[in-house]
Amino acid sequence: MPIPTAAAPDQVSISHCLLDAAGVAISAQGAEQPYYAASTIKLHVMLAVLRAADRGDLNLDDAVTATRSFTGADATTFTLGGDHLDPTHPADGEQVSVRELLQRMIDRSSNEATDHLVELVGLEAVAEAIASLGLQETRVERLIGDASALATGATNETSAADLARTMRALVQQDGSAESTPAHVDLARSVLRAQRIPVIASALADGVDWGSKSGWVDGYRHDVAFVGDPDSNELRVLAVMTAGLAPEAADEKIASLVRELLPDVAA
């Protein structure tokens, strides 16, 4: 059974936001336009998980029991299945650390890991993390695959501007109590381990990067940090597309990389 998601778009749309190390927009077009977020919401989940760990509310080294079944908005259990399962995910009942769930959620975009982490911290904590960054167009209102929540109108949306701001917050050490060096380093590490890059595919060899992509039928997005996060050369690029085939979307994204980041493009 396919996982319920957003309706496919009926028109083509491409938006982007490029930030410098200080968070100033270098280039933006349609940056505040909301899109169905697909797996880019996993950045907001990671932010909530790391902040919970920074507060001591969650231990990343704790072991939890792996599962593919979760509680929907209607309080009944639903189980992920089909193409949306990661065949390498620990089997139901096996032990897995919270840290490994975080890694799997980002580097291979595991839906099982994502829903598990959301259940550990709660959708309210994800909303609080979003609000803490002042994001205007981001809503994470349901677990992946929760048909009962989708039926009520709950959705997961974000914008190119919000994605860029979230990525920058994850990889830059800002000195706040909720941004410890260890967890900033962890965020950078899992983003650098990305197995499904789009923006990075258009970068020259040797360029430092980390990213999170997302896609469902009709939508294809990516957001990446480019350059050393500790330097003034850091840039963050988010591109969101709707209404394009995957290959066409990837080419549009690559074209923007070459246009906006010519000094580091392949």
Secondary structure, 3 states (H helix, E strand, C coil): CCCCCCCCCCCCEEEEEEEECCCCEEEEECCCCCEECHHHHHHHHHHHHHHHHHHCCCCCCCEEECCCEEECCCCCEEECCHHHCCCCCCCCCCEEEHHHHHHHHHHCCCHHHHHHHHHHHCHHHHHHHHHHCCCCCCEECCCCCCHHHHHCCCCEEECHHHHHHHHHHHHCCCCCCCCCHHHHHHHHHHHHCCCCCCHHHHECCCCCEEEEEEEECCEEEEEEEECCCCCCCCEEEEEEEECCCHHHHHHHHHHHHHHHCCCCEC
